[in-house]
Amino acid sequence: MNPDTRCDVTKQNFEAMSEFRYELRRYLRFSEVAARAEGITLLQYLLLLHIKGFRDRDWATIGELAERLQAAPNGVVALVSRCEAAGLVTRLQSDADHRQVEVHLAARGERCLMHLAALHKIELKSLGSVFKIAKLSIP
């Protein structure tokens, strides 16, 4: 670490970073509890979210989901298999490339995601000021 870097970090920076990490962890904990209350795991919720949230389409490939989840593709295959067994997602062979598998939300996954998204939207509103504080306090 460059010694000059340490001098640039002020007490106010530490306070802002601490508050940001606290609020981020509080939000992540909220997400874990909400997912469990819905009968799914946090990773299952994140998988559903990333499928629905993929830009310009309502499905994603295993590789795309692995990137979004920052996980190994073989782990995502196992997660998709568990979600498929739970009726949350379906797999379809791509019309464009038969080697590629598209992961789509099933009706149960859609309902579950919509309920959780509504809860998360409310919770995110409470974090708005934290992101503004962090942005202003940390150059």
C-alpha positions in Angstrom: 0.0 0.0 0.0 1.2 3.5 -0.9 1.8 5.4 2.4 0.3 8.6 0.8 -3.0 6.7 0.2 -3.5 6.4 4.0 -3.2 10.1 4.5 -6.1 10.8 2.1 -8.6 8.8 4.2 -10.3 11.0 6.7 -12.4 10.2 9.8 -15.4 11.4 7.8 -14.5 8.9 5.1 -14.4 6.1 7.6 -17.8 7.2 9.0 -19.3 7.2 5.6 -17.9 3.9 4.6 -19.0 2.3 7.9 -22.5 3.7 7.5 -22.7 2.5 3.9 -21.5 -1.0 4.8 -23.9 -1.2 7.7 -26.9 -0.1 5.6 -25.8 -2.5 2.8 -25.6 -5.4 5.2 -29.0 -4.4 6.7 -30.5 -4.5 3.2 -28.9 -7.8 2.4 -30.1 -9.3 5.7 -33.6 -8.0 4.8 -33.4 -9.7 1.5 -32.3 -13.0 3.1 -35.2 -12.9 5.5 -37.8 -11.9 2.9 -36.7 -14.7 0.5 -36.9 -17.3 3.3 -40.4 -16.1 4.3 -41.4 -16.6 0.6 -40.1 -20.2 0.8 -36.9 -19.8 -1.3 -33.3 -19.2 -0.7 -31.5 -15.9 -1.3 -29.6 -17.4 -4.2 -32.9 -18.6 -5.7 -34.3 -15.0 -5.4 -31.2 -13.6 -7.0 -31.5 -16.1 -9.9 -35.1 -15.1 -10.5 -34.2 -11.4 -10.3 -31.3 -11.7 -12.8 -33.5 -13.7 -15.2 -36.3 -11.1 -15.1 -33.8 -8.2 -15.0 -31.7 -9.2 -18.0 -31.7 -6.4 -20.5 -34.0 -6.6 -23.5 -35.4 -10.1 -22.8 -37.0 -12.2 -20.1 -34.6 -15.1 -20.0 -30.8 -15.6 -19.6 -28.3 -18.3 -20.3 -26.3 -20.2 -17.7 -23.2 -18.3 -18.5 -24.9 -14.9 -18.2 -26.4 -16.0 -14.9 -23.0 -17.2 -13.6 -21.6 -13.8 -14.4 -24.4 -11.9 -12.7 -24.2 -14.2 -9.6 -20.4 -14.2 -9.7 -20.5 -18.0 -9.5 -19.1 -20.9 -11.3 -21.2 -22.1 -14.2 -21.5 -25.7 -12.8 -22.8 -24.2 -9.5 -25.4 -22.2 -11.5 -26.5 -25.3 -13.3 -27.1 -27.0 -9.9 -29.0 -23.9 -8.7 -31.1 -23.8 -11.9 -31.9 -27.5 -11.4 -33.1 -26.9 -7.9 -35.2 -24.0 -9.1 -36.6 -26.1 -11.9 -37.5 -28.8 -9.4 -39.3 -26.2 -7.2 -41.3 -25.0 -10.2 -39.6 -21.5 -10.3 -37.9 -21.7 -13.7 -37.9 -23.7 -16.9 -35.1 -24.5 -19.4 -35.6 -24.2 -23.1 -33.2 -25.0 -25.9 -32.4 -21.9 -27.9 -33.9 -21.6 -31.3 -30.9 -19.6 -32.5 -28.2 -21.9 -31.1 -29.2 -25.4 -30.1 -26.1 -25.7 -27.9 -27.4 -22.9 -25.7 -30.0 -23.3 -23.0 -32.4 -20.4 -22.1 -33.6 -20.2 -18.5 -37.1 -18.7 -18.2 -39.2 -17.9 -15.2 -42.1 -20.3 -14.6 -45.5 -18.9 -13.3 -44.6 -19.7 -9.7 -41.2 -18.0 -10.1 -42.8 -14.9 -11.6 -45.3 -14.6 -8.7 -42.6 -15.1 -6.1 -40.4 -12.6 -7.7 -43.1 -10.0 -8.1 -44.0 -10.2 -4.4 -40.3 -10.0 -3.3 -39.6 -7.2 -5.7 -42.4 -5.1 -4.2 -40.9 -5.6 -0.7 -37.4 -4.8 -1.9 -38.6 -1.7 -3.6 -39.9 -0.3 -0.4 -36.8 -1.3 1.5 -34.5 0.3 -1.1 -36.3 3.7 -0.7 -35.0 3.8 2.9 -31.4 3.4 1.6 -31.5 6.3 -0.8 -29.9 8.8 1.6 -27.1 6.3 2.4 -26.0 6.2 -1.2 -26.0 10.0 -1.4 -24.0 10.3 1.8 -21.4 7.8 0.5 -21.1 9.5 -2.8 -20.5 12.9 -1.2 -18.2 11.7 1.5 -15.8 9.5 -0.4 -14.0 11.1 -3.3 
